[in-house]
Amino acid sequence: MHTKQWLLLALLFTCKFLGAQVTDTSSVADDTDYSSFGDVAGVKRYTTQKVLNQTPNRIVSIGYEYHGAFDMPNVPLSPLGSGDVTRPIKHISGLRAQVNIPVISTTKIIWQLGASYWRSNYSFDKSRGISDFSSKLGTYGMHTAGLNTTIFKPLNEKNFLILQASADVNGVFENLKEVNNRAVTYSGAAIYGWKKSEKNMFGIGVSRTYRAGQAIAVPIILWNKTFNDNWGMELLLPARGHLRYNFSTSNILQLGYELEGNQYWMRTASPNGEVYIQRGELKPRLMWDKRLFGFVWLNVQGGLRYNWRYDVMNKYDARKNDQLFFSSKLTNPFFFNISLNFVSP
Protein backbone atom coordinates (compact mmCIF):
# COMPACT_ATOMS: atom_id res chain seq x y z
CA MET A 1 0.00 0.00 0.00
CA HIS A 2 1.26 3.47 -0.87
CA THR A 3 2.38 5.82 1.92
CA LYS A 4 -0.27 8.39 0.93
CA GLN A 5 -3.00 5.83 1.50
CA TRP A 6 -1.72 5.09 4.99
CA LEU A 7 -1.53 8.79 5.77
CA LEU A 8 -5.19 8.99 4.77
CA LEU A 9 -5.87 6.08 7.11
CA ALA A 10 -4.07 8.00 9.86
CA LEU A 11 -6.31 11.04 9.37
CA LEU A 12 -9.43 8.90 9.48
CA PHE A 13 -8.67 6.48 12.28
CA THR A 14 -5.70 7.79 14.37
CA CYS A 15 -4.73 8.20 18.10
CA LYS A 16 -2.39 8.15 21.17
CA PHE A 17 -2.34 9.31 24.72
CA LEU A 18 -1.03 12.82 25.67
CA GLY A 19 -2.15 15.34 28.23
CA ALA A 20 -2.98 19.05 27.70
CA GLN A 21 -1.32 22.01 29.42
CA VAL A 22 -2.21 25.30 31.09
CA THR A 23 0.43 27.90 31.93
CA ASP A 24 0.27 30.40 34.77
CA THR A 25 -0.02 34.11 33.94
CA SER A 26 2.85 36.42 34.84
CA SER A 27 2.65 38.65 37.88
CA VAL A 28 2.40 42.43 37.53
CA ALA A 29 5.74 44.14 38.10
CA ASP A 30 5.02 47.14 40.41
CA ASP A 31 5.57 48.16 44.04
CA THR A 32 2.02 47.63 45.34
CA ASP A 33 1.63 45.23 48.28
CA TYR A 34 -1.31 43.15 47.11
CA SER A 35 -1.11 40.79 50.10
CA SER A 36 -3.05 43.33 52.19
CA PHE A 37 -6.13 42.93 50.01
CA GLY A 38 -6.59 39.13 50.47
CA ASP A 39 -8.58 36.89 48.09
CA VAL A 40 -11.62 38.19 46.26
CA ALA A 41 -14.73 36.91 48.03
CA GLY A 42 -16.43 34.02 46.27
CA VAL A 43 -13.53 33.27 43.88
CA LYS A 44 -12.64 29.56 43.76
CA ARG A 45 -9.10 28.66 42.83
CA TYR A 46 -8.09 25.55 40.85
CA THR A 47 -4.90 23.55 40.56
CA THR A 48 -2.95 23.14 37.32
CA GLN A 49 -1.75 19.87 35.79
CA LYS A 50 2.01 20.41 35.64
CA VAL A 51 4.90 20.86 38.03
CA LEU A 52 7.77 23.31 37.63
CA ASN A 53 10.40 22.36 35.00
CA GLN A 54 8.31 19.47 33.63
CA THR A 55 8.92 18.54 29.98
CA PRO A 56 6.61 20.41 27.57
CA ASN A 57 3.48 18.79 26.14
CA ARG A 58 3.53 18.06 22.41
CA ILE A 59 0.79 19.52 20.23
CA VAL A 60 2.18 18.23 16.92
CA SER A 61 4.93 15.62 16.60
CA ILE A 62 6.51 14.01 13.52
CA GLY A 63 9.22 11.43 14.03
CA TYR A 64 11.08 8.38 12.77
CA GLU A 65 12.04 5.24 14.69
CA TYR A 66 14.61 2.57 13.78
CA HIS A 67 15.32 -0.84 15.38
CA GLY A 68 18.52 -2.73 14.56
CA ALA A 69 18.90 -6.36 13.48
CA PHE A 70 17.34 -9.16 15.55
CA ASP A 71 15.91 -12.68 15.15
CA MET A 72 12.30 -13.90 15.17
CA PRO A 73 12.40 -17.59 16.27
CA ASN A 74 9.67 -20.24 16.00
CA VAL A 75 7.89 -18.88 12.92
CA PRO A 76 5.77 -21.69 11.39
CA LEU A 77 6.93 -22.98 8.01
CA SER A 78 3.33 -23.65 6.93
CA PRO A 79 -0.05 -22.02 7.64
CA LEU A 80 -1.01 -25.04 9.75
CA GLY A 81 1.89 -24.38 12.11
CA SER A 82 3.81 -27.58 11.42
CA GLY A 83 7.56 -27.07 11.75
CA ASP A 84 9.19 -23.75 12.46
CA VAL A 85 12.26 -21.69 11.62
CA THR A 86 14.10 -18.60 12.86
CA ARG A 87 13.58 -15.55 10.64
CA PRO A 88 16.41 -12.97 10.74
CA ILE A 89 15.18 -9.36 10.56
CA LYS A 90 17.64 -6.77 9.25
CA HIS A 91 15.79 -3.82 10.77
CA ILE A 92 12.40 -2.25 11.57
CA SER A 93 11.71 1.38 10.73
CA GLY A 94 8.74 3.65 10.39
CA LEU A 95 6.93 6.96 10.73
CA ARG A 96 5.48 8.16 14.03
CA ALA A 97 3.12 11.14 13.92
CA GLN A 98 0.64 12.59 16.37
CA VAL A 99 -1.42 15.71 16.98
CA ASN A 100 -3.17 16.86 20.18
CA ILE A 101 -5.75 19.64 20.02
CA PRO A 102 -7.15 21.40 23.13
CA VAL A 103 -10.91 21.72 22.60
CA ILE A 104 -11.52 23.48 25.93
CA SER A 105 -8.77 24.99 28.04
CA THR A 106 -9.88 26.95 31.10
CA THR A 107 -8.96 27.03 34.78
CA LYS A 108 -11.98 24.77 35.46
CA ILE A 109 -11.45 22.06 32.84
CA ILE A 110 -9.11 21.01 30.05
CA TRP A 111 -10.49 18.78 27.31
CA GLN A 112 -8.19 17.56 24.57
CA LEU A 113 -8.60 15.40 21.44
CA GLY A 114 -5.64 13.54 19.96
CA ALA A 115 -4.76 11.53 16.89
CA SER A 116 -1.70 9.51 15.90
CA TYR A 117 -0.30 7.11 13.32
CA TRP A 118 2.57 4.63 13.76
CA ARG A 119 4.04 2.33 11.15
CA SER A 120 6.58 -0.50 11.56
CA ASN A 121 8.24 -1.68 8.34
CA TYR A 122 9.88 -5.13 8.70
CA SER A 123 12.91 -5.86 6.54
CA PHE A 124 13.47 -9.65 6.57
CA ASP A 125 16.63 -11.41 5.45
CA LYS A 126 15.08 -13.39 2.58
CA SER A 127 18.19 -15.51 2.06
CA ARG A 128 16.83 -17.77 4.84
CA GLY A 129 13.50 -18.27 3.07
CA ILE A 130 10.11 -16.75 3.75
CA SER A 131 6.77 -17.99 5.14
CA ASP A 132 3.19 -16.81 4.72
CA PHE A 133 3.40 -14.93 8.04
CA SER A 134 6.76 -13.24 7.48
CA SER A 135 5.94 -12.50 3.82
CA LYS A 136 2.84 -10.48 4.72
CA LEU A 137 4.57 -8.78 7.64
CA GLY A 138 7.54 -7.82 5.46
CA THR A 139 5.38 -6.63 2.56
CA TYR A 140 2.73 -4.59 4.36
CA GLY A 141 4.18 -3.77 7.79
CA MET A 142 2.33 -3.12 11.04
CA HIS A 143 0.06 -0.08 11.37
CA THR A 144 -1.52 1.64 14.37
CA ALA A 145 -3.95 4.53 13.95
CA GLY A 146 -6.61 5.91 16.26
CA LEU A 147 -8.28 8.67 18.27
CA ASN A 148 -8.26 9.60 21.95
CA THR A 149 -9.76 12.06 24.35
CA THR A 150 -8.28 13.33 27.63
CA ILE A 151 -9.96 15.42 30.34
CA PHE A 152 -8.13 17.15 33.19
CA LYS A 153 -10.65 18.35 35.78
CA PRO A 154 -9.31 20.32 38.76
CA LEU A 155 -11.66 20.04 41.74
CA ASN A 156 -10.06 22.74 43.90
CA GLU A 157 -6.59 24.08 44.70
CA LYS A 158 -5.28 20.62 45.66
CA ASN A 159 -7.27 17.83 43.99
CA PHE A 160 -7.88 16.82 40.39
CA LEU A 161 -9.27 14.11 38.11
CA ILE A 162 -7.79 12.80 34.84
CA LEU A 163 -9.97 10.77 32.49
CA GLN A 164 -8.71 9.25 29.25
CA ALA A 165 -10.17 6.99 26.56
CA SER A 166 -8.81 5.80 23.21
CA ALA A 167 -9.65 3.57 20.26
CA ASP A 168 -6.94 2.23 17.93
CA VAL A 169 -7.04 0.41 14.60
CA ASN A 170 -4.08 -2.02 14.52
CA GLY A 171 -3.17 -4.46 11.81
CA VAL A 172 -1.19 -5.81 8.88
CA PHE A 173 -3.46 -4.54 6.08
CA GLU A 174 -3.00 -5.24 2.38
CA ASN A 175 -5.39 -2.38 1.52
CA LEU A 176 -7.90 -0.06 3.14
CA LYS A 177 -10.74 -2.49 2.45
CA GLU A 178 -9.23 -4.90 4.99
CA VAL A 179 -9.72 -2.45 7.88
CA ASN A 180 -12.41 -3.97 10.11
CA ASN A 181 -13.82 -3.85 13.64
CA ARG A 182 -11.78 -6.92 14.68
CA ALA A 183 -8.68 -4.75 14.33
CA VAL A 184 -9.94 -2.19 16.87
CA THR A 185 -8.76 -2.09 20.50
CA TYR A 186 -10.10 0.13 23.29
CA SER A 187 -8.20 1.55 26.25
CA GLY A 188 -8.95 3.95 29.09
CA ALA A 189 -7.74 5.33 32.41
CA ALA A 190 -9.04 7.26 35.42
CA ILE A 191 -6.83 9.01 38.02
CA TYR A 192 -7.62 10.91 41.23
CA GLY A 193 -4.79 13.12 42.40
CA TRP A 194 -3.36 15.66 44.79
CA LYS A 195 -1.27 18.73 43.83
CA LYS A 196 0.77 19.12 47.00
CA SER A 197 2.78 22.08 45.67
CA GLU A 198 4.00 23.57 42.41
CA LYS A 199 6.81 21.00 42.55
CA ASN A 200 4.89 17.87 43.53
CA MET A 201 1.73 16.16 42.25
CA PHE A 202 0.58 12.61 42.94
CA GLY A 203 -2.33 10.48 41.74
CA ILE A 204 -3.68 6.93 41.83
CA GLY A 205 -6.12 5.21 39.51
CA VAL A 206 -6.85 2.29 37.22
CA SER A 207 -6.23 1.63 33.54
CA ARG A 208 -7.38 -0.82 30.89
CA THR A 209 -4.52 -1.08 28.44
CA TYR A 210 -2.92 -3.15 25.66
CA ARG A 211 0.61 -1.88 26.34
CA ALA A 212 1.79 -5.39 27.24
CA GLY A 213 0.17 -6.83 24.10
CA GLN A 214 -2.88 -8.22 25.90
CA ALA A 215 -5.87 -6.41 27.38
CA ILE A 216 -5.23 -5.99 31.11
CA ALA A 217 -6.68 -3.87 33.91
CA VAL A 218 -3.99 -2.53 36.26
CA PRO A 219 -3.67 0.03 39.06
CA ILE A 220 -1.66 3.10 38.02
CA ILE A 221 0.41 5.71 39.85
CA LEU A 222 1.05 9.24 38.60
CA TRP A 223 3.88 11.09 40.33
CA ASN A 224 5.55 14.18 38.91
CA LYS A 225 8.03 15.81 41.26
CA THR A 226 10.70 18.50 40.89
CA PHE A 227 13.40 18.17 43.56
CA ASN A 228 15.36 21.33 42.69
CA ASP A 229 16.33 23.48 39.70
CA ASN A 230 18.05 20.53 38.00
CA TRP A 231 16.53 17.25 39.16
CA GLY A 232 13.03 15.81 38.93
CA MET A 233 11.02 12.75 37.95
CA GLU A 234 7.98 12.05 35.77
CA LEU A 235 6.19 8.76 36.48
CA LEU A 236 3.05 7.13 35.11
CA LEU A 237 3.55 3.60 36.38
CA PRO A 238 3.57 0.93 35.07
CA ALA A 239 3.42 2.50 31.58
CA ARG A 240 6.52 4.69 31.88
CA GLY A 241 8.87 6.38 34.31
CA HIS A 242 11.80 8.80 33.91
CA LEU A 243 14.36 10.59 36.03
CA ARG A 244 14.76 14.15 34.68
CA TYR A 245 17.79 16.46 34.60
CA ASN A 246 17.25 20.08 33.50
CA PHE A 247 20.37 21.72 32.11
CA SER A 248 17.95 24.63 31.66
CA THR A 249 14.22 25.06 31.03
CA SER A 250 14.88 24.49 27.30
CA ASN A 251 17.45 21.67 27.52
CA ILE A 252 16.32 18.47 29.30
CA LEU A 253 17.78 14.97 29.67
CA GLN A 254 15.75 11.96 30.89
CA LEU A 255 16.63 8.37 31.79
CA GLY A 256 13.93 5.75 32.17
CA TYR A 257 11.66 3.38 30.29
CA GLU A 258 8.34 3.01 28.46
CA LEU A 259 6.16 -0.06 27.94
CA GLU A 260 4.58 -0.10 24.46
CA GLY A 261 2.35 -2.55 22.64
CA ASN A 262 -1.03 -3.48 21.21
CA GLN A 263 -2.93 -6.28 19.50
CA TYR A 264 -2.73 -6.42 15.67
CA TRP A 265 -5.15 -8.12 13.27
CA MET A 266 -3.71 -9.98 10.27
CA ARG A 267 -5.28 -12.09 7.51
CA THR A 268 -3.39 -15.35 6.94
CA ALA A 269 -3.82 -18.81 5.45
CA SER A 270 -4.17 -20.26 8.98
CA PRO A 271 -7.23 -22.44 9.75
CA ASN A 272 -9.17 -19.41 11.06
CA GLY A 273 -8.13 -17.24 8.13
CA GLU A 274 -6.84 -14.56 10.51
CA VAL A 275 -4.55 -14.17 13.51
CA TYR A 276 -3.99 -11.56 16.24
CA ILE A 277 -0.43 -10.50 17.03
CA GLN A 278 -0.14 -9.60 20.71
CA ARG A 279 2.97 -7.44 20.73
CA GLY A 280 4.45 -5.82 23.84
CA GLU A 281 7.93 -4.34 24.32
CA LEU A 282 9.83 -2.71 27.17
CA LYS A 283 12.11 0.18 26.17
CA PRO A 284 14.81 1.30 28.63
CA ARG A 285 15.97 4.58 27.08
CA LEU A 286 17.80 7.88 27.32
CA MET A 287 15.93 10.94 25.97
CA TRP A 288 17.10 14.47 25.15
CA ASP A 289 14.68 17.36 24.57
CA LYS A 290 16.04 20.65 23.22
CA ARG A 291 14.24 23.82 22.18
CA LEU A 292 15.35 24.85 18.69
CA PHE A 293 13.36 28.09 18.36
CA GLY A 294 10.02 29.42 19.53
CA PHE A 295 7.79 26.46 20.38
CA VAL A 296 9.70 23.99 18.17
CA TRP A 297 11.62 21.31 20.07
CA LEU A 298 13.86 18.42 19.04
CA ASN A 299 13.55 15.04 20.76
CA VAL A 300 16.22 12.35 20.40
CA GLN A 301 16.05 9.01 22.21
CA GLY A 302 17.92 5.75 22.15
CA GLY A 303 17.97 2.51 24.08
CA LEU A 304 17.15 -1.20 24.05
CA ARG A 305 13.96 -2.75 22.71
CA TYR A 306 13.32 -5.68 25.07
CA ASN A 307 10.70 -8.23 23.93
CA TRP A 308 7.90 -8.45 26.50
CA ARG A 309 5.45 -10.50 24.41
CA TYR A 310 5.10 -11.61 20.79
CA ASP A 311 2.23 -14.13 20.80
CA VAL A 312 0.24 -14.85 17.64
CA MET A 313 -3.25 -15.97 18.63
CA ASN A 314 -6.19 -17.40 16.68
CA LYS A 315 -8.87 -15.31 18.43
CA TYR A 316 -9.44 -11.69 19.49
CA ASP A 317 -8.18 -11.06 23.04
CA ALA A 318 -7.18 -14.73 23.33
CA ARG A 319 -5.28 -15.93 26.40
CA LYS A 320 -5.59 -19.73 26.45
CA ASN A 321 -2.82 -22.01 25.20
CA ASP A 322 -5.20 -23.83 22.85
CA GLN A 323 -5.84 -20.47 21.11
CA LEU A 324 -2.11 -19.90 20.45
CA PHE A 325 -0.93 -20.13 16.83
CA PHE A 326 2.72 -19.59 17.80
CA SER A 327 4.87 -17.58 20.20
CA SER A 328 8.24 -16.01 19.35
CA LYS A 329 10.96 -15.00 21.81
CA LEU A 330 12.35 -12.09 19.78
CA THR A 331 15.95 -11.14 20.41
CA ASN A 332 16.52 -7.60 21.62
CA PRO A 333 18.02 -4.89 19.38
CA PHE A 334 19.01 -1.32 20.09
CA PHE A 335 16.74 1.42 18.76
CA PHE A 336 16.71 5.17 18.23
CA ASN A 337 13.98 7.72 17.62
CA ILE A 338 14.15 11.32 16.44
CA SER A 339 11.26 13.77 16.17
CA LEU A 340 10.39 17.43 15.68
CA ASN A 341 7.70 18.74 17.99
CA PHE A 342 5.54 21.83 18.26
CA VAL A 343 4.84 22.18 21.98
CA SER A 344 2.41 24.11 24.14
CA PRO A 345 3.58 27.46 25.61
KOLLOLUM-375733 format. One record per residue (C-alpha): residue number from 1; residue in three letters; x negated, y, z negated. Coordinates in steps of 0.2 Angstrom, whole numbers, plus 5000, padded with zeros to 4 digits. Layout:
N
resi; resn; u; v; w
NUM; ALA; X; Y; Z
...
END
This chain:
345
resi; resn; u; v; w
1; MET; 5000; 5000; 5000
2; HIS; 4994; 5017; 5004
3; THR; 4988; 5029; 4990
4; LYS; 5001; 5042; 4995
5; GLN; 5015; 5029; 4993
6; TRP; 5009; 5025; 4975
7; LEU; 5008; 5044; 4971
8; LEU; 5026; 5045; 4976
9; LEU; 5029; 5030; 4964
10; ALA; 5020; 5040; 4951
11; LEU; 5032; 5055; 4953
12; LEU; 5047; 5045; 4953
13; PHE; 5043; 5032; 4939
14; THR; 5029; 5039; 4928
15; CYS; 5024; 5041; 4910
16; LYS; 5012; 5041; 4894
17; PHE; 5012; 5047; 4876
18; LEU; 5005; 5064; 4872
19; GLY; 5011; 5077; 4859
20; ALA; 5015; 5095; 4862
21; GLN; 5007; 5110; 4853
22; VAL; 5011; 5127; 4845
23; THR; 4998; 5140; 4840
24; ASP; 4999; 5152; 4826
25; THR; 5000; 5171; 4830
26; SER; 4986; 5182; 4826
27; SER; 4987; 5193; 4811
28; VAL; 4988; 5212; 4812
29; ALA; 4971; 5221; 4810
30; ASP; 4975; 5236; 4798
31; ASP; 4972; 5241; 4780
32; THR; 4990; 5238; 4773
33; ASP; 4992; 5226; 4759
34; TYR; 5007; 5216; 4764
35; SER; 5006; 5204; 4750
36; SER; 5015; 5217; 4739
37; PHE; 5031; 5215; 4750
38; GLY; 5033; 5196; 4748
39; ASP; 5043; 5184; 4760
40; VAL; 5058; 5191; 4769
41; ALA; 5074; 5185; 4760
42; GLY; 5082; 5170; 4769
43; VAL; 5068; 5166; 4781
44; LYS; 5063; 5148; 4781
45; ARG; 5045; 5143; 4786
46; TYR; 5040; 5128; 4796
47; THR; 5024; 5118; 4797
48; THR; 5015; 5116; 4813
49; GLN; 5009; 5099; 4821
50; LYS; 4990; 5102; 4822
51; VAL; 4976; 5104; 4810
52; LEU; 4961; 5117; 4812
53; ASN; 4948; 5112; 4825
54; GLN; 4958; 5097; 4832
55; THR; 4955; 5093; 4850
56; PRO; 4967; 5102; 4862
57; ASN; 4983; 5094; 4869
58; ARG; 4982; 5090; 4888
59; ILE; 4996; 5098; 4899
60; VAL; 4989; 5091; 4915
61; SER; 4975; 5078; 4917
62; ILE; 4967; 5070; 4932
63; GLY; 4954; 5057; 4930
64; TYR; 4945; 5042; 4936
65; GLU; 4940; 5026; 4927
66; TYR; 4927; 5013; 4931
67; HIS; 4923; 4996; 4923
68; GLY; 4907; 4986; 4927
69; ALA; 4906; 4968; 4933
70; PHE; 4913; 4954; 4922
71; ASP; 4920; 4937; 4924
72; MET; 4938; 4930; 4924
73; PRO; 4938; 4912; 4919
74; ASN; 4952; 4899; 4920
75; VAL; 4961; 4906; 4935
76; PRO; 4971; 4892; 4943
77; LEU; 4965; 4885; 4960
78; SER; 4983; 4882; 4965
79; PRO; 5000; 4890; 4962
80; LEU; 5005; 4875; 4951
81; GLY; 4991; 4878; 4939
82; SER; 4981; 4862; 4943
83; GLY; 4962; 4865; 4941
84; ASP; 4954; 4881; 4938
85; VAL; 4939; 4892; 4942
86; THR; 4930; 4907; 4936
87; ARG; 4932; 4922; 4947
88; PRO; 4918; 4935; 4946
89; ILE; 4924; 4953; 4947
90; LYS; 4912; 4966; 4954
91; HIS; 4921; 4981; 4946
92; ILE; 4938; 4989; 4942
93; SER; 4941; 5007; 4946
94; GLY; 4956; 5018; 4948
95; LEU; 4965; 5035; 4946
96; ARG; 4973; 5041; 4930
97; ALA; 4984; 5056; 4930
98; GLN; 4997; 5063; 4918
99; VAL; 5007; 5079; 4915
100; ASN; 5016; 5084; 4899
101; ILE; 5029; 5098; 4900
102; PRO; 5036; 5107; 4884
103; VAL; 5055; 5109; 4887
104; ILE; 5058; 5117; 4870
105; SER; 5044; 5125; 4860
106; THR; 5049; 5135; 4845
107; THR; 5045; 5135; 4826
108; LYS; 5060; 5124; 4823
109; ILE; 5057; 5110; 4836
110; ILE; 5046; 5105; 4850
111; TRP; 5052; 5094; 4863
112; GLN; 5041; 5088; 4877
113; LEU; 5043; 5077; 4893
114; GLY; 5028; 5068; 4900
115; ALA; 5024; 5058; 4916
116; SER; 5009; 5048; 4920
117; TYR; 5002; 5036; 4933
118; TRP; 4987; 5023; 4931
119; ARG; 4980; 5012; 4944
120; SER; 4967; 4997; 4942
121; ASN; 4959; 4992; 4958
122; TYR; 4951; 4974; 4956
123; SER; 4935; 4971; 4967
124; PHE; 4933; 4952; 4967
125; ASP; 4917; 4943; 4973
126; LYS; 4925; 4933; 4987
127; SER; 4909; 4922; 4990
128; ARG; 4916; 4911; 4976
129; GLY; 4932; 4909; 4985
130; ILE; 4949; 4916; 4981
131; SER; 4966; 4910; 4974
132; ASP; 4984; 4916; 4976
133; PHE; 4983; 4925; 4960
134; SER; 4966; 4934; 4963
135; SER; 4970; 4938; 4981
136; LYS; 4986; 4948; 4976
137; LEU; 4977; 4956; 4962
138; GLY; 4962; 4961; 4973
139; THR; 4973; 4967; 4987
140; TYR; 4986; 4977; 4978
141; GLY; 4979; 4981; 4961
142; MET; 4988; 4984; 4945
143; HIS; 5000; 5000; 4943
144; THR; 5008; 5008; 4928
145; ALA; 5020; 5023; 4930
146; GLY; 5033; 5030; 4919
147; LEU; 5041; 5043; 4909
148; ASN; 5041; 5048; 4890
149; THR; 5049; 5060; 4878
150; THR; 5041; 5067; 4862
151; ILE; 5050; 5077; 4848
152; PHE; 5041; 5086; 4834
153; LYS; 5053; 5092; 4821
154; PRO; 5047; 5102; 4806
155; LEU; 5058; 5100; 4791
156; ASN; 5050; 5114; 4780
157; GLU; 5033; 5120; 4777
158; LYS; 5026; 5103; 4772
159; ASN; 5036; 5089; 4780
160; PHE; 5039; 5084; 4798
161; LEU; 5046; 5071; 4809
162; ILE; 5039; 5064; 4826
163; LEU; 5050; 5054; 4838
164; GLN; 5044; 5046; 4854
165; ALA; 5051; 5035; 4867
166; SER; 5044; 5029; 4884
167; ALA; 5048; 5018; 4899
168; ASP; 5035; 5011; 4910
169; VAL; 5035; 5002; 4927
170; ASN; 5020; 4990; 4927
171; GLY; 5016; 4978; 4941
172; VAL; 5006; 4971; 4956
173; PHE; 5017; 4977; 4970
174; GLU; 5015; 4974; 4988
175; ASN; 5027; 4988; 4992
176; LEU; 5040; 5000; 4984
177; LYS; 5054; 4988; 4988
178; GLU; 5046; 4976; 4975
179; VAL; 5049; 4988; 4961
180; ASN; 5062; 4980; 4949
181; ASN; 5069; 4981; 4932
182; ARG; 5059; 4965; 4927
183; ALA; 5043; 4976; 4928
184; VAL; 5050; 4989; 4916
185; THR; 5044; 4990; 4898
186; TYR; 5050; 5001; 4884
187; SER; 5041; 5008; 4869
188; GLY; 5045; 5020; 4855
189; ALA; 5039; 5027; 4838
190; ALA; 5045; 5036; 4823
191; ILE; 5034; 5045; 4810
192; TYR; 5038; 5055; 4794
193; GLY; 5024; 5066; 4788
194; TRP; 5017; 5078; 4776
195; LYS; 5006; 5094; 4781
196; LYS; 4996; 5096; 4765
197; SER; 4986; 5110; 4772
198; GLU; 4980; 5118; 4788
199; LYS; 4966; 5105; 4787
200; ASN; 4976; 5089; 4782
201; MET; 4991; 5081; 4789
202; PHE; 4997; 5063; 4785
203; GLY; 5012; 5052; 4791
204; ILE; 5018; 5035; 4791
205; GLY; 5031; 5026; 4802
206; VAL; 5034; 5011; 4814
207; SER; 5031; 5008; 4832
208; ARG; 5037; 4996; 4846
209; THR; 5023; 4995; 4858
210; TYR; 5015; 4984; 4872
211; ARG; 4997; 4991; 4868
212; ALA; 4991; 4973; 4864
213; GLY; 4999; 4966; 4879
214; GLN; 5014; 4959; 4870
215; ALA; 5029; 4968; 4863
216; ILE; 5026; 4970; 4844
217; ALA; 5033; 4981; 4830
218; VAL; 5020; 4987; 4819
219; PRO; 5018; 5000; 4805
220; ILE; 5008; 5015; 4810
221; ILE; 4998; 5029; 4801
222; LEU; 4995; 5046; 4807
223; TRP; 4981; 5055; 4798
224; ASN; 4972; 5071; 4805
225; LYS; 4960; 5079; 4794
226; THR; 4947; 5092; 4796
227; PHE; 4933; 5091; 4782
228; ASN; 4923; 5107; 4787
229; ASP; 4918; 5117; 4801
230; ASN; 4910; 5103; 4810
231; TRP; 4917; 5086; 4804
232; GLY; 4935; 5079; 4805
233; MET; 4945; 5064; 4810
234; GLU; 4960; 5060; 4821
235; LEU; 4969; 5044; 4818
236; LEU; 4985; 5036; 4824
237; LEU; 4982; 5018; 4818
238; PRO; 4982; 5005; 4825
239; ALA; 4983; 5012; 4842
240; ARG; 4967; 5023; 4841
241; GLY; 4956; 5032; 4828
242; HIS; 4941; 5044; 4830
243; LEU; 4928; 5053; 4820
244; ARG; 4926; 5071; 4827
245; TYR; 4911; 5082; 4827
246; ASN; 4914; 5100; 4833
247; PHE; 4898; 5109; 4839
248; SER; 4910; 5123; 4842
249; THR; 4929; 5125; 4845
250; SER; 4926; 5122; 4864
251; ASN; 4913; 5108; 4862
252; ILE; 4918; 5092; 4854
253; LEU; 4911; 5075; 4852
254; GLN; 4921; 5060; 4846
255; LEU; 4917; 5042; 4841
256; GLY; 4930; 5029; 4839
257; TYR; 4942; 5017; 4849
258; GLU; 4958; 5015; 4858
259; LEU; 4969; 5000; 4860
260; GLU; 4977; 4999; 4878
261; GLY; 4988; 4987; 4887
262; ASN; 5005; 4983; 4894
263; GLN; 5015; 4969; 4903
264; TYR; 5014; 4968; 4922
265; TRP; 5026; 4959; 4934
266; MET; 5019; 4950; 4949
267; ARG; 5026; 4940; 4962
268; THR; 5017; 4923; 4965
269; ALA; 5019; 4906; 4973
270; SER; 5021; 4899; 4955
271; PRO; 5036; 4888; 4951
272; ASN; 5046; 4903; 4945
273; GLY; 5041; 4914; 4959
274; GLU; 5034; 4927; 4947
275; VAL; 5023; 4929; 4932
276; TYR; 5020; 4942; 4919
277; ILE; 5002; 4947; 4915
278; GLN; 5001; 4952; 4896
279; ARG; 4985; 4963; 4896
280; GLY; 4978; 4971; 4881
281; GLU; 4960; 4978; 4878
282; LEU; 4951; 4986; 4864
283; LYS; 4939; 5001; 4869
284; PRO; 4926; 5007; 4857
285; ARG; 4920; 5023; 4865
286; LEU; 4911; 5039; 4863
287; MET; 4920; 5055; 4870
288; TRP; 4915; 5072; 4874
289; ASP; 4927; 5087; 4877
290; LYS; 4920; 5103; 4884
291; ARG; 4929; 5119; 4889
292; LEU; 4923; 5124; 4907
293; PHE; 4933; 5140; 4908
294; GLY; 4950; 5147; 4902
295; PHE; 4961; 5132; 4898
296; VAL; 4952; 5120; 4909
297; TRP; 4942; 5107; 4900
298; LEU; 4931; 5092; 4905
299; ASN; 4932; 5075; 4896
300; VAL; 4919; 5062; 4898
301; GLN; 4920; 5045; 4889
302; GLY; 4910; 5029; 4889
303; GLY; 4910; 5013; 4880
304; LEU; 4914; 4994; 4880
305; ARG; 4930; 4986; 4886
306; TYR; 4933; 4972; 4875
307; ASN; 4946; 4959; 4880
308; TRP; 4961; 4958; 4868
309; ARG; 4973; 4947; 4878
310; TYR; 4974; 4942; 4896
311; ASP; 4989; 4929; 4896
312; VAL; 4999; 4926; 4912
313; MET; 5016; 4920; 4907
314; ASN; 5031; 4913; 4917
315; LYS; 5044; 4923; 4908
316; TYR; 5047; 4942; 4903
317; ASP; 5041; 4945; 4885
318; ALA; 5036; 4926; 4883
319; ARG; 5026; 4920; 4868
320; LYS; 5028; 4901; 4868
321; ASN; 5014; 4890; 4874
322; ASP; 5026; 4881; 4886
323; GLN; 5029; 4898; 4894
324; LEU; 5011; 4900; 4898
325; PHE; 5005; 4899; 4916
326; PHE; 4986; 4902; 4911
327; SER; 4976; 4912; 4899
328; SER; 4959; 4920; 4903
329; LYS; 4945; 4925; 4891
330; LEU; 4938; 4940; 4901
331; THR; 4920; 4944; 4898
332; ASN; 4917; 4962; 4892
333; PRO; 4910; 4976; 4903
334; PHE; 4905; 4993; 4900
335; PHE; 4916; 5007; 4906
336; PHE; 4916; 5026; 4909
337; ASN; 4930; 5039; 4912
338; ILE; 4929; 5057; 4918
339; SER; 4944; 5069; 4919
340; LEU; 4948; 5087; 4922
341; ASN; 4961; 5094; 4910
342; PHE; 4972; 5109; 4909
343; VAL; 4976; 5111; 4890
344; SER; 4988; 5121; 4879
345; PRO; 4982; 5137; 4872
END
